[in-house]
Amino acid sequence: MPTFEEAIKRLEEIVNELEKEDVPLEKSLALFEEGVKLSRFCREKLDAVEKKIDILLKDEKGLIRREPFSFPPEETANRSKDY
């Protein structure tokens, strides 16, 4: 099984390949199937990490303290330019 980072990199490669106009149908389907599997793998990894974070964030009463994540102001400004 790949690492999370390897799976993300491969997903990017698959997307780039699927965006080409000359990809045969059968190859497109195979790439799509591989992408779905990698996407599910990544989702499972992220879910597992989220559960670990929840455990680490439990307070002394066993309640999870969740705080919304936000980018620093300068990073938010840079991100909005990308879209």
FENKADA-V643516 format. One record per backbone hydrogen bond with DSSP energy under -0.5 kcal/mol. CO is the residue of the C=O (numbers start at 0). NH is the residue of the N-H. E is the energy in kcal/mol with one decimal. If there is no record, write none. Layout:
BEGIN
{{CO NH E} {CO NH E}}
END
This chain:
BEGIN
{{2 6 -2.4} {3 7 -2.4} {4 8 -2.3} {5 9 -2.5} {6 10 -2.4} {7 11 -2.2} {8 12 -2.0} {9 13 -2.5} {10 14 -2.5} {11 15 -2.3} {12 16 -2.3} {13 17 -2.9} {14 18 -1.7} {16 19 -1.2} {19 22 -0.7} {21 23 -0.5} {23 27 -2.7} {24 28 -2.5} {25 29 -2.2} {26 30 -2.7} {27 31 -2.6} {28 32 -2.6} {29 33 -2.3} {30 34 -2.6} {31 35 -2.4} {32 36 -2.2} {33 37 -2.5} {34 38 -2.6} {35 39 -2.4} {36 40 -2.3} {37 41 -2.6} {38 42 -2.3} {39 43 -2.5} {40 44 -2.2} {41 45 -2.7} {42 46 -2.6} {43 47 -2.2} {44 48 -2.3} {45 49 -2.5} {46 50 -2.0} {47 51 -2.0} {48 52 -2.6} {49 53 -2.4} {50 54 -2.0} {51 55 -2.1} {52 56 -1.8} {53 57 -0.6} {54 57 -0.9} {56 64 -1.1} {58 61 -2.2} {62 58 -3.1} {62 64 -0.5} {63 65 -0.9} {64 66 -0.5} {71 74 -0.7} {71 75 -2.3} {72 76 -2.1} {73 77 -1.6} {74 78 -2.4} {75 79 -2.0} {76 80 -0.8} {77 81 -0.6} {78 81 -1.1} {79 82 -0.7}}
END
